[in-house]
Structures are given as structure tokens and as C-alpha cells.
Amino acid sequence: MAKRAKGGVNKSAAIRDVYQQNPEFKVSEVVAALKASGLIVAPNLVYLIKGKLKGEKTRRRKVTRDAVQMASTSGSADPLQTIIRVKALAADVGGLGKLRALVDALSA
């Protein structure tokens, strides 16, 4: 395992900051911008962080889409009401983790 840099700058956080300010930047532009500020990063790290940022958005959209689809096929016309009822049921049984365990036990 590699040693941690003592007191060093978090390169991944710096890359995320650059992408927040300029989301249309290409990888080479991000590397050049960070190099100008005195931080040397590899293009592979920039690609990795960029992919993770994109993946977060994709996962968030997928979870929302799946929740709406599940709610609409459950017989309820209003998906928001279904989500509210599931959250209330989760609170009754002691949290989402316990509700998930109950559903898994019933599915097996």
C-alpha cells in the first residue's frame, strides 16, 4: 500500500473543484490548470474522478427512475404517496435497514 503524503493537498478534491468551476473542461485542460497552480496530477486520475462524478449523477437518476416505476406499477396512481407510505412503514419497523431485512426474509 502506498504511503500517505504528509500535509499534502488532496488531488482528487482539487480535480473536483476544477470541474465544479468549469464542467466543460477537457482532461488536458484540467491537468494544465492544476499544473499552473503548482499541483501535478496524472491524466488517469482526472479520468477516474470525472467518471465517478458522472456515475453519481447517473446512479441518482436511475434510483429516482426505478422508484417512480416501482411506485406506478404497485397500483398507486401517485408515486409520491407510495414513497411516503414506505418511509412510514420503515419508521414503524425501526428503519430502512430492518425493513430491507424483513423484505429479504420474506423473499427467501
C-alpha positions as CSV (number, residue, x, y, z in Angstrom):
1,M,0.0,0.0,0.0
2,A,1.3,3.4,-0.8
3,K,2.3,5.9,1.9
4,R,0.1,8.8,2.5
5,A,1.5,12.2,1.8
6,K,2.0,14.2,5.0
7,G,0.2,17.5,4.9
8,G,-0.2,17.3,1.1
9,V,-3.0,18.6,-1.0
10,N,-5.9,16.2,-1.8
11,K,-5.5,15.9,-5.6
12,S,-8.9,14.4,-6.1
13,A,-10.6,17.3,-4.3
14,A,-8.7,19.7,-6.4
15,I,-9.9,18.0,-9.6
16,R,-13.5,18.1,-8.3
17,D,-13.1,21.8,-7.6
18,V,-11.9,22.5,-11.1
19,Y,-14.8,20.5,-12.6
20,Q,-17.3,22.4,-10.4
21,Q,-16.0,25.7,-11.6
22,N,-15.6,24.6,-15.3
23,P,-17.6,21.4,-16.0
24,E,-16.9,21.7,-19.8
25,F,-13.1,21.4,-19.3
26,K,-11.3,18.6,-21.1
27,V,-8.9,16.4,-19.2
28,S,-5.8,18.1,-20.6
29,E,-7.2,21.5,-19.6
30,V,-7.8,20.2,-16.1
31,V,-4.2,18.9,-15.9
32,A,-2.9,22.2,-17.2
33,A,-5.0,24.3,-14.8
34,L,-3.8,22.3,-11.8
35,K,-0.2,22.4,-13.0
36,A,-0.4,26.2,-13.2
37,S,-1.5,26.2,-9.6
38,G,1.5,24.0,-8.7
39,L,-0.2,20.6,-8.4
40,I,0.9,17.8,-10.7
41,V,-1.7,15.2,-11.4
42,A,-1.8,12.4,-13.9
43,P,-4.5,12.4,-16.6
44,N,-5.6,8.9,-15.5
45,L,-6.6,10.3,-12.1
46,V,-8.6,13.1,-13.8
47,Y,-10.4,10.5,-15.9
48,L,-11.1,8.4,-12.8
49,I,-12.6,11.4,-10.9
50,K,-14.5,12.6,-13.9
51,G,-16.1,9.1,-14.3
52,K,-17.0,9.0,-10.6
53,L,-18.7,12.4,-10.8
54,K,-20.6,11.3,-13.9
55,G,-21.5,8.0,-12.2
56,E,-23.0,9.7,-9.2
57,K,-25.4,11.6,-11.5
58,T,-26.3,8.5,-13.4
59,R,-27.0,6.5,-10.3
60,R,-29.1,9.2,-8.8
61,R,-31.2,9.4,-11.9
62,K,-31.5,5.6,-12.1
63,V,-32.7,5.3,-8.4
64,T,-35.3,8.0,-9.0
65,R,-36.5,6.4,-12.2
66,D,-36.7,3.0,-10.6
67,A,-38.6,4.4,-7.6
68,V,-41.2,6.1,-9.8
69,Q,-41.5,3.0,-11.9
70,M,-42.0,0.7,-8.9
71,A,-44.5,3.1,-7.4
72,S,-46.5,3.4,-10.5
73,T,-46.7,-0.4,-11.0
74,S,-47.7,-1.0,-7.4
75,G,-51.3,0.0,-8.1
76,S,-51.0,3.6,-6.8
77,A,-51.6,6.4,-9.1
78,D,-49.4,8.8,-7.1
79,P,-45.8,7.6,-6.7
80,L,-45.1,10.2,-4.1
81,Q,-47.8,8.7,-1.8
82,T,-46.3,5.3,-2.2
83,I,-42.9,6.5,-1.2
84,I,-44.3,8.3,1.8
85,R,-46.1,5.1,2.9
86,V,-42.9,3.1,2.5
87,K,-41.0,5.6,4.6
88,A,-43.7,5.5,7.3
89,L,-43.6,1.7,7.3
90,A,-39.9,1.8,7.6
91,A,-40.2,4.1,10.6
92,D,-42.7,1.7,12.2
93,V,-40.4,-1.3,11.9
94,G,-37.3,0.5,13.1
95,G,-35.6,1.9,10.0
96,L,-34.9,1.1,6.4
97,G,-32.3,-1.5,7.3
98,K,-34.8,-3.5,9.3
99,L,-37.5,-3.1,6.6
100,R,-35.0,-4.3,4.0
101,A,-34.1,-7.3,6.2
102,L,-37.8,-8.1,6.6
103,V,-38.4,-8.0,2.8
104,D,-35.3,-10.2,2.2
105,A,-36.6,-12.7,4.8
106,L,-40.0,-12.8,3.1
107,S,-38.4,-13.1,-0.4
108,A,-36.3,-16.1,0.6
